[in-house]
């Protein structure tokens, strides 16, 4: 049986599609920063990556630098809404 012997680090809690991909890839460990209250599929709304009914589960570490990750995402989307700046 193969598995991805790696730790995936992300700023935002994965959605159901991403969490399912992590399970199917059999990633060993997930570390994420801020929760995703609208679509989180690790701890917020669903627990896909730790669901005992599935064929693979992974270790999860949540909330690492959560405030910094949330600020980074807020800044990114604020800049995206402002549009490109040409000089």
Biopython code that builds the backbone (N, CA, C, O; Angstrom):
import numpy as np
from Bio.PDB.StructureBuilder import StructureBuilder

atoms = [
    (1, "UNK", "N", (0.839, -1.169, 0.000)),
    (1, "UNK", "CA", (0.000, 0.000, 0.000)),
    (1, "UNK", "C", (0.886, 1.235, 0.000)),
    (1, "UNK", "O", (1.835, 1.307, 0.781)),
    (2, "UNK", "N", (0.598, 2.211, -0.861)),
    (2, "UNK", "CA", (1.376, 3.427, -0.944)),
    (2, "UNK", "C", (0.725, 4.526, -0.120)),
    (2, "UNK", "O", (-0.477, 4.501, 0.143)),
    (3, "UNK", "N", (1.538, 5.481, 0.277)),
    (3, "UNK", "CA", (1.037, 6.669, 0.955)),
    (3, "UNK", "C", (2.066, 7.780, 0.812)),
    (3, "UNK", "O", (3.250, 7.519, 0.597)),
    (4, "UNK", "N", (1.613, 9.004, 0.931)),
    (4, "UNK", "CA", (2.512, 10.145, 0.865)),
    (4, "UNK", "C", (3.100, 10.339, 2.257)),
    (4, "UNK", "O", (2.411, 10.795, 3.169)),
    (5, "UNK", "N", (4.363, 9.994, 2.416)),
    (5, "UNK", "CA", (5.038, 10.122, 3.715)),
    (5, "UNK", "C", (5.485, 11.566, 3.907)),
    (5, "UNK", "O", (6.682, 11.853, 3.940)),
    (6, "UNK", "N", (4.524, 12.466, 4.032)),
    (6, "UNK", "CA", (4.855, 13.883, 4.132)),
    (6, "UNK", "C", (3.852, 14.592, 5.023)),
    (6, "UNK", "O", (2.777, 14.074, 5.325)),
    (7, "UNK", "N", (4.230, 15.777, 5.428)),
    (7, "UNK", "CA", (3.339, 16.667, 6.162)),
    (7, "UNK", "C", (2.964, 17.805, 5.234)),
    (7, "UNK", "O", (3.837, 18.431, 4.632)),
    (8, "UNK", "N", (1.676, 18.080, 5.113)),
    (8, "UNK", "CA", (1.191, 19.185, 4.293)),
    (8, "UNK", "C", (0.866, 20.349, 5.216)),
    (8, "UNK", "O", (0.110, 20.201, 6.176)),
    (9, "UNK", "N", (1.445, 21.515, 4.918)),
    (9, "UNK", "CA", (1.201, 22.728, 5.695)),
    (9, "UNK", "C", (0.361, 23.680, 4.851)),
    (9, "UNK", "O", (0.736, 23.996, 3.722)),
    (10, "UNK", "N", (-0.773, 24.142, 5.385)),
    (10, "UNK", "CA", (-1.635, 25.085, 4.670)),
    (10, "UNK", "C", (-2.108, 26.182, 5.620)),
    (10, "UNK", "O", (-2.149, 25.986, 6.835)),
    (11, "UNK", "N", (-2.463, 27.335, 5.060)),
    (11, "UNK", "CA", (-2.913, 28.450, 5.888)),
    (11, "UNK", "C", (-4.352, 28.278, 6.356)),
    (11, "UNK", "O", (-4.703, 28.708, 7.455)),
    (12, "UNK", "N", (-5.183, 27.656, 5.533)),
    (12, "UNK", "CA", (-6.628, 27.602, 5.765)),
    (12, "UNK", "C", (-7.106, 26.161, 5.820)),
    (12, "UNK", "O", (-6.635, 25.320, 5.054)),
    (13, "UNK", "N", (-8.022, 25.875, 6.704)),
    (13, "UNK", "CA", (-8.579, 24.518, 6.822)),
    (13, "UNK", "C", (-9.144, 24.056, 5.471)),
    (13, "UNK", "O", (-9.928, 24.777, 4.853)),
    (14, "UNK", "N", (-8.758, 22.875, 5.015)),
    (14, "UNK", "CA", (-9.224, 22.387, 3.713)),
    (14, "UNK", "C", (-10.742, 22.211, 3.615)),
    (14, "UNK", "O", (-11.424, 21.929, 4.600)),
    (15, "UNK", "N", (-11.240, 22.386, 2.395)),
    (15, "UNK", "CA", (-12.649, 22.179, 2.069)),
    (15, "UNK", "C", (-12.898, 20.671, 1.874)),
    (15, "UNK", "O", (-11.946, 19.891, 1.913)),
    (16, "UNK", "N", (-14.146, 20.249, 1.666)),
    (16, "UNK", "CA", (-14.420, 18.824, 1.461)),
    (16, "UNK", "C", (-13.670, 18.206, 0.280)),
    (16, "UNK", "O", (-13.195, 17.075, 0.381)),
    (17, "UNK", "N", (-13.555, 18.929, -0.835)),
    (17, "UNK", "CA", (-12.856, 18.370, -1.987)),
    (17, "UNK", "C", (-11.375, 18.157, -1.679)),
    (17, "UNK", "O", (-10.811, 17.114, -2.009)),
    (18, "UNK", "N", (-10.753, 19.143, -1.048)),
    (18, "UNK", "CA", (-9.326, 19.031, -0.711)),
    (18, "UNK", "C", (-9.095, 17.971, 0.368)),
    (18, "UNK", "O", (-8.122, 17.219, 0.301)),
    (19, "UNK", "N", (-9.981, 17.912, 1.355)),
    (19, "UNK", "CA", (-9.849, 16.903, 2.407)),
    (19, "UNK", "C", (-9.975, 15.499, 1.815)),
    (19, "UNK", "O", (-9.245, 14.591, 2.214)),
    (20, "UNK", "N", (-10.886, 15.316, 0.875)),
    (20, "UNK", "CA", (-11.029, 14.022, 0.209)),
    (20, "UNK", "C", (-9.787, 13.663, -0.583)),
    (20, "UNK", "O", (-9.369, 12.506, -0.597)),
    (21, "UNK", "N", (-9.194, 14.651, -1.246)),
    (21, "UNK", "CA", (-7.953, 14.401, -1.995)),
    (21, "UNK", "C", (-6.827, 14.000, -1.047)),
    (21, "UNK", "O", (-6.016, 13.136, -1.382)),
    (22, "UNK", "N", (-6.769, 14.613, 0.126)),
    (22, "UNK", "CA", (-5.740, 14.251, 1.113)),
    (22, "UNK", "C", (-5.909, 12.813, 1.585)),
    (22, "UNK", "O", (-4.931, 12.082, 1.743)),
    (23, "UNK", "N", (-7.154, 12.415, 1.807)),
    (23, "UNK", "CA", (-7.422, 11.032, 2.223)),
    (23, "UNK", "C", (-7.033, 10.066, 1.109)),
    (23, "UNK", "O", (-6.367, 9.062, 1.361)),
    (24, "UNK", "N", (-7.445, 10.364, -0.120)),
    (24, "UNK", "CA", (-7.131, 9.468, -1.242)),
    (24, "UNK", "C", (-5.634, 9.384, -1.516)),
    (24, "UNK", "O", (-5.145, 8.339, -1.944)),
    (25, "UNK", "N", (-4.895, 10.477, -1.272)),
    (25, "UNK", "CA", (-3.445, 10.460, -1.453)),
    (25, "UNK", "C", (-2.743, 9.831, -0.251)),
    (25, "UNK", "O", (-1.541, 9.567, -0.290)),
    (26, "UNK", "N", (-3.498, 9.597, 0.805)),
    (26, "UNK", "CA", (-2.978, 9.006, 2.043)),
    (26, "UNK", "C", (-1.835, 9.820, 2.634)),
    (26, "UNK", "O", (-0.794, 9.288, 3.017)),
    (27, "UNK", "N", (-2.067, 11.137, 2.694)),
    (27, "UNK", "CA", (-1.100, 12.036, 3.315)),
    (27, "UNK", "C", (-0.984, 11.667, 4.791)),
    (27, "UNK", "O", (-1.983, 11.373, 5.447)),
    (28, "UNK", "N", (0.228, 11.685, 5.298)),
    (28, "UNK", "CA", (0.479, 11.244, 6.670)),
    (28, "UNK", "C", (0.002, 12.254, 7.714)),
    (28, "UNK", "O", (-0.578, 11.873, 8.731)),
    (29, "UNK", "N", (0.248, 13.549, 7.458)),
    (29, "UNK", "CA", (-0.046, 14.559, 8.474)),
    (29, "UNK", "C", (-0.457, 15.863, 7.812)),
    (29, "UNK", "O", (0.088, 16.240, 6.775)),
    (30, "UNK", "N", (-1.425, 16.556, 8.418)),
    (30, "UNK", "CA", (-1.901, 17.857, 7.954)),
    (30, "UNK", "C", (-1.716, 18.868, 9.075)),
    (30, "UNK", "O", (-2.092, 18.614, 10.219)),
    (31, "UNK", "N", (-1.134, 20.017, 8.739)),
    (31, "UNK", "CA", (-0.996, 21.126, 9.680)),
    (31, "UNK", "C", (-1.643, 22.333, 9.014)),
    (31, "UNK", "O", (-1.269, 22.700, 7.900)),
    (32, "UNK", "N", (-2.616, 22.957, 9.688)),
    (32, "UNK", "CA", (-3.218, 24.151, 9.103)),
    (32, "UNK", "C", (-3.355, 25.255, 10.134)),
    (32, "UNK", "O", (-3.366, 25.016, 11.341)),
    (33, "UNK", "N", (-3.461, 26.476, 9.616)),
    (33, "UNK", "CA", (-3.526, 27.653, 10.468)),
    (33, "UNK", "C", (-4.924, 27.963, 10.941)),
    (33, "UNK", "O", (-5.332, 27.516, 12.013)),
    (34, "UNK", "N", (-5.668, 28.725, 10.154)),
    (34, "UNK", "CA", (-6.971, 29.202, 10.614)),
    (34, "UNK", "C", (-8.113, 28.279, 10.162)),
    (34, "UNK", "O", (-8.028, 27.627, 9.121)),
    (35, "UNK", "N", (-9.170, 28.241, 10.962)),
    (35, "UNK", "CA", (-10.326, 27.420, 10.611)),
    (35, "UNK", "C", (-11.106, 28.020, 9.438)),
    (35, "UNK", "O", (-10.945, 29.191, 9.095)),
    (36, "UNK", "N", (-11.942, 27.195, 8.842)),
    (36, "UNK", "CA", (-12.787, 27.601, 7.726)),
    (36, "UNK", "C", (-14.232, 27.338, 8.146)),
    (36, "UNK", "O", (-14.776, 26.277, 7.842)),
    (37, "UNK", "N", (-14.861, 28.291, 8.839)),
    (37, "UNK", "CA", (-16.198, 28.044, 9.384)),
    (37, "UNK", "C", (-17.289, 27.820, 8.340)),
    (37, "UNK", "O", (-18.328, 27.240, 8.654)),
    (38, "UNK", "N", (-17.072, 28.269, 7.111)),
    (38, "UNK", "CA", (-18.084, 28.108, 6.062)),
    (38, "UNK", "C", (-17.975, 26.792, 5.312)),
    (38, "UNK", "O", (-18.982, 26.268, 4.836)),
    (39, "UNK", "N", (-16.754, 26.244, 5.199)),
    (39, "UNK", "CA", (-16.591, 25.034, 4.383)),
    (39, "UNK", "C", (-15.502, 24.108, 4.895)),
    (39, "UNK", "O", (-15.008, 23.273, 4.137)),
    (40, "UNK", "N", (-15.118, 24.228, 6.141)),
    (40, "UNK", "CA", (-14.035, 23.408, 6.678)),
    (40, "UNK", "C", (-14.418, 21.944, 6.806)),
    (40, "UNK", "O", (-15.470, 21.609, 7.350)),
    (41, "UNK", "N", (-13.560, 21.084, 6.302)),
    (41, "UNK", "CA", (-13.875, 19.652, 6.299)),
    (41, "UNK", "C", (-12.886, 18.835, 7.128)),
    (41, "UNK", "O", (-12.775, 17.622, 6.952)),
    (42, "UNK", "N", (-12.165, 19.509, 8.038)),
    (42, "UNK", "CA", (-11.243, 18.801, 8.917)),
    (42, "UNK", "C", (-11.776, 18.815, 10.343)),
    (42, "UNK", "O", (-11.786, 17.783, 11.014)),
    (43, "UNK", "N", (-12.220, 19.983, 10.811)),
    (43, "UNK", "CA", (-12.809, 20.078, 12.153)),
    (43, "UNK", "C", (-14.034, 20.983, 12.221)),
    (43, "UNK", "O", (-14.901, 20.761, 13.067)),
    (44, "UNK", "N", (-14.136, 21.997, 11.361)),
    (44, "UNK", "CA", (-15.212, 22.988, 11.479)),
    (44, "UNK", "C", (-16.598, 22.438, 11.181)),
    (44, "UNK", "O", (-17.474, 22.478, 12.045)),
    (45, "UNK", "N", (-16.813, 21.924, 9.974)),
    (45, "UNK", "CA", (-18.122, 21.379, 9.593)),
    (45, "UNK", "C", (-18.117, 19.858, 9.505)),
    (45, "UNK", "O", (-19.076, 19.198, 9.905)),
    (46, "UNK", "N", (-17.041, 19.320, 8.986)),
    (46, "UNK", "CA", (-16.917, 17.880, 8.792)),
    (46, "UNK", "C", (-15.587, 17.407, 9.377)),
    (46, "UNK", "O", (-14.731, 18.222, 9.721)),
    (47, "UNK", "N", (-15.420, 16.117, 9.485)),
    (47, "UNK", "CA", (-14.168, 15.526, 9.971)),
    (47, "UNK", "C", (-13.706, 14.453, 8.982)),
    (47, "UNK", "O", (-13.470, 13.306, 9.362)),
    (48, "UNK", "N", (-13.585, 14.832, 7.738)),
    (48, "UNK", "CA", (-13.287, 13.871, 6.678)),
    (48, "UNK", "C", (-11.949, 13.175, 6.890)),
    (48, "UNK", "O", (-11.851, 11.960, 6.718)),
    (49, "UNK", "N", (-10.916, 13.934, 7.263)),
    (49, "UNK", "CA", (-9.577, 13.334, 7.331)),
    (49, "UNK", "C", (-9.376, 12.427, 8.542)),
    (49, "UNK", "O", (-8.373, 11.718, 8.623)),
    (50, "UNK", "N", (-10.308, 12.443, 9.473)),
    (50, "UNK", "CA", (-10.203, 11.555, 10.645)),
    (50, "UNK", "C", (-11.400, 10.617, 10.763)),
    (50, "UNK", "O", (-11.562, 9.942, 11.779)),
    (51, "UNK", "N", (-12.224, 10.572, 9.750)),
    (51, "UNK", "CA", (-13.428, 9.724, 9.764)),
    (51, "UNK", "C", (-13.035, 8.245, 9.736)),
    (51, "UNK", "O", (-12.372, 7.791, 8.803)),
    (52, "UNK", "N", (-13.439, 7.516, 10.738)),
    (52, "UNK", "CA", (-13.056, 6.098, 10.846)),
    (52, "UNK", "C", (-13.712, 5.217, 9.789)),
    (52, "UNK", "O", (-13.296, 4.074, 9.597)),
    (53, "UNK", "N", (-14.729, 5.727, 9.102)),
    (53, "UNK", "CA", (-15.379, 4.940, 8.052)),
    (53, "UNK", "C", (-14.575, 4.909, 6.761)),
    (53, "UNK", "O", (-14.834, 4.081, 5.888)),
    (54, "UNK", "N", (-13.615, 5.792, 6.634)),
    (54, "UNK", "CA", (-12.791, 5.849, 5.431)),
    (54, "UNK", "C", (-11.554, 4.975, 5.592)),
    (54, "UNK", "O", (-11.202, 4.578, 6.703)),
    (55, "UNK", "N", (-10.900, 4.682, 4.475)),
    (55, "UNK", "CA", (-9.776, 3.744, 4.500)),
    (55, "UNK", "C", (-8.468, 4.354, 4.981)),
    (55, "UNK", "O", (-7.488, 3.632, 5.158)),
    (56, "UNK", "N", (-8.428, 5.659, 5.195)),
    (56, "UNK", "CA", (-7.206, 6.300, 5.666)),
    (56, "UNK", "C", (-7.558, 7.480, 6.565)),
    (56, "UNK", "O", (-8.524, 8.201, 6.315)),
    (57, "UNK", "N", (-6.773, 7.663, 7.597)),
    (57, "UNK", "CA", (-6.883, 8.812, 8.475)),
    (57, "UNK", "C", (-5.497, 9.403, 8.644)),
    (57, "UNK", "O", (-4.494, 8.723, 8.425)),
    (58, "UNK", "N", (-5.439, 10.662, 9.031)),
    (58, "UNK", "CA", (-4.133, 11.296, 9.199)),
    (58, "UNK", "C", (-4.085, 12.080, 10.493)),
    (58, "UNK", "O", (-5.111, 12.422, 11.080)),
    (59, "UNK", "N", (-2.882, 12.352, 10.913)),
    (59, "UNK", "CA", (-2.666, 13.193, 12.083)),
    (59, "UNK", "C", (-2.961, 14.634, 11.673)),
    (59, "UNK", "O", (-2.583, 15.060, 10.582)),
    (60, "UNK", "N", (-3.635, 15.385, 12.545)),
    (60, "UNK", "CA", (-3.989, 16.772, 12.247)),
    (60, "UNK", "C", (-3.513, 17.675, 13.381)),
    (60, "UNK", "O", (-3.726, 17.386, 14.558)),
    (61, "UNK", "N", (-2.867, 18.769, 13.001)),
    (61, "UNK", "CA", (-2.513, 19.823, 13.943)),
    (61, "UNK", "C", (-3.172, 21.095, 13.429)),
    (61, "UNK", "O", (-2.852, 21.572, 12.341)),
    (62, "UNK", "N", (-4.090, 21.639, 14.213)),
    (62, "UNK", "CA", (-4.861, 22.809, 13.784)),
    (62, "UNK", "C", (-4.478, 24.036, 14.605)),
    (62, "UNK", "O", (-4.020, 23.926, 15.743)),
    (63, "UNK", "N", (-4.675, 25.208, 14.001)),
    (63, "UNK", "CA", (-4.498, 26.455, 14.727)),
    (63, "UNK", "C", (-3.074, 26.972, 14.817)),
    (63, "UNK", "O", (-2.796, 27.842, 15.642)),
    (64, "UNK", "N", (-2.167, 26.466, 13.999)),
    (64, "UNK", "CA", (-0.785, 26.930, 14.028)),
    (64, "UNK", "C", (-0.713, 28.329, 13.400)),
    (64, "UNK", "O", (-1.023, 28.503, 12.222)),
    (65, "UNK", "N", (-0.312, 29.299, 14.178)),
    (65, "UNK", "CA", (-0.255, 30.699, 13.731)),
    (65, "UNK", "C", (-1.592, 31.139, 13.119)),
    (65, "UNK", "O", (-1.619, 31.813, 12.089)),
    (66, "UNK", "N", (-2.677, 30.756, 13.753)),
    (66, "UNK", "CA", (-4.021, 31.009, 13.215)),
    (66, "UNK", "C", (-4.269, 32.488, 12.933)),
    (66, "UNK", "O", (-4.809, 32.833, 11.882)),
    (67, "UNK", "N", (-3.887, 33.357, 13.849)),
    (67, "UNK", "CA", (-4.122, 34.792, 13.658)),
    (67, "UNK", "C", (-3.331, 35.314, 12.458)),
    (67, "UNK", "O", (-3.857, 36.080, 11.650)),
    (68, "UNK", "N", (-2.082, 34.904, 12.344)),
    (68, "UNK", "CA", (-1.246, 35.338, 11.224)),
    (68, "UNK", "C", (-1.788, 34.823, 9.896)),
    (68, "UNK", "O", (-1.802, 35.551, 8.904)),
    (69, "UNK", "N", (-2.231, 33.578, 9.875)),
    (69, "UNK", "CA", (-2.792, 33.000, 8.643)),
    (69, "UNK", "C", (-4.069, 33.724, 8.228)),
    (69, "UNK", "O", (-4.259, 34.020, 7.049)),
    (70, "UNK", "N", (-4.945, 34.011, 9.192)),
    (70, "UNK", "CA", (-6.186, 34.729, 8.890)),
    (70, "UNK", "C", (-5.886, 36.122, 8.355)),
    (70, "UNK", "O", (-6.528, 36.575, 7.407)),
    (71, "UNK", "N", (-4.915, 36.805, 8.956)),
    (71, "UNK", "CA", (-4.541, 38.145, 8.492)),
    (71, "UNK", "C", (-3.969, 38.098, 7.077)),
    (71, "UNK", "O", (-4.275, 38.960, 6.253)),
    (72, "UNK", "N", (-3.150, 37.104, 6.798)),
    (72, "UNK", "CA", (-2.574, 36.947, 5.459)),
    (72, "UNK", "C", (-3.665, 36.743, 4.408)),
    (72, "UNK", "O", (-3.626, 37.358, 3.342)),
    (73, "UNK", "N", (-4.626, 35.892, 4.705)),
    (73, "UNK", "CA", (-5.717, 35.642, 3.756)),
    (73, "UNK", "C", (-6.603, 36.871, 3.592)),
    (73, "UNK", "O", (-7.023, 37.186, 2.478)),
    (74, "UNK", "N", (-6.891, 37.563, 4.685)),
    (74, "UNK", "CA", (-7.697, 38.789, 4.620)),
    (74, "UNK", "C", (-7.017, 39.826, 3.743)),
    (74, "UNK", "O", (-7.665, 40.460, 2.909)),
    (75, "UNK", "N", (-5.717, 40.001, 3.926)),
    (75, "UNK", "CA", (-4.960, 40.961, 3.129)),
    (75, "UNK", "C", (-4.948, 40.559, 1.655)),
    (75, "UNK", "O", (-5.140, 41.404, 0.781)),
    (76, "UNK", "N", (-4.726, 39.288, 1.377)),
    (76, "UNK", "CA", (-4.688, 38.813, -0.007)),
    (76, "UNK", "C", (-6.010, 39.103, -0.725)),
    (76, "UNK", "O", (-6.006, 39.631, -1.837)),
    (77, "UNK", "N", (-7.133, 38.762, -0.100)),
    (77, "UNK", "CA", (-8.420, 38.960, -0.773)),
    (77, "UNK", "C", (-8.809, 40.430, -0.845)),
    (77, "UNK", "O", (-9.500, 40.829, -1.783)),
    (78, "UNK", "N", (-8.390, 41.244, 0.113)),
    (78, "UNK", "CA", (-8.639, 42.683, 0.034)),
    (78, "UNK", "C", (-7.904, 43.276, -1.166)),
    (78, "UNK", "O", (-8.459, 44.094, -1.898)),
    (79, "UNK", "N", (-6.659, 42.862, -1.362)),
    (79, "UNK", "CA", (-5.891, 43.336, -2.520)),
    (79, "UNK", "C", (-6.488, 42.829, -3.827)),
    (79, "UNK", "O", (-6.494, 43.545, -4.828)),
    (80, "UNK", "N", (-6.982, 41.616, -3.821)),
    (80, "UNK", "CA", (-7.602, 41.049, -5.017)),
    (80, "UNK", "C", (-8.852, 41.838, -5.402)),
    (80, "UNK", "O", (-9.094, 42.089, -6.583)),
    (81, "UNK", "N", (-9.642, 42.228, -4.406)),
    (81, "UNK", "CA", (-10.866, 43.005, -4.678)),
    (81, "UNK", "C", (-10.536, 44.398, -5.217)),
    (81, "UNK", "O", (-11.301, 44.942, -6.013)),
    (82, "UNK", "N", (-9.417, 44.982, -4.799)),
    (82, "UNK", "CA", (-9.018, 46.309, -5.282)),
    (82, "UNK", "C", (-8.609, 46.270, -6.743)),
    (82, "UNK", "O", (-8.682, 47.287, -7.433)),
    (83, "UNK", "N", (-8.187, 45.132, -7.216)),
    (83, "UNK", "CA", (-7.787, 44.993, -8.614)),
    (83, "UNK", "C", (-6.320, 45.344, -8.809)),
    (83, "UNK", "O", (-5.635, 45.769, -7.878)),
    (84, "UNK", "N", (-5.854, 45.158, -10.033)),
    (84, "UNK", "CA", (-4.430, 45.406, -10.321)),
    (84, "UNK", "C", (-4.085, 46.896, -10.269)),
    (84, "UNK", "O", (-4.899, 47.757, -10.605)),
    (85, "UNK", "N", (-2.890, 47.162, -9.850)),
    (85, "UNK", "CA", (-2.384, 48.534, -9.867)),
    (85, "UNK", "C", (-1.268, 48.599, -10.888)),
    (85, "UNK", "O", (-0.320, 47.816, -10.842)),
    (86, "UNK", "N", (-1.388, 49.527, -11.797)),
    (86, "UNK", "CA", (-0.393, 49.685, -12.861)),
    (86, "UNK", "C", (0.433, 50.937, -12.578)),
    (86, "UNK", "O", (-0.100, 51.972, -12.178)),
    (87, "UNK", "N", (1.715, 50.826, -12.788)),
    (87, "UNK", "CA", (2.592, 51.966, -12.532)),
    (87, "UNK", "C", (3.208, 52.455, -13.810)),
    (87, "UNK", "O", (3.980, 53.414, -13.796)),
]
sb = StructureBuilder()
sb.init_structure("model")
sb.init_model(0)
sb.init_chain("A")
sb.init_seg("    ")
for serial, (resi, resn, name, xyz) in enumerate(atoms, 1):
    if name == "N":
        sb.init_residue(resn, " ", resi, " ")
    sb.init_atom(name, np.array(xyz, "f"), 0.0, 1.0, " ", f" {name:<3s}", serial, name[0])
structure = sb.get_structure()
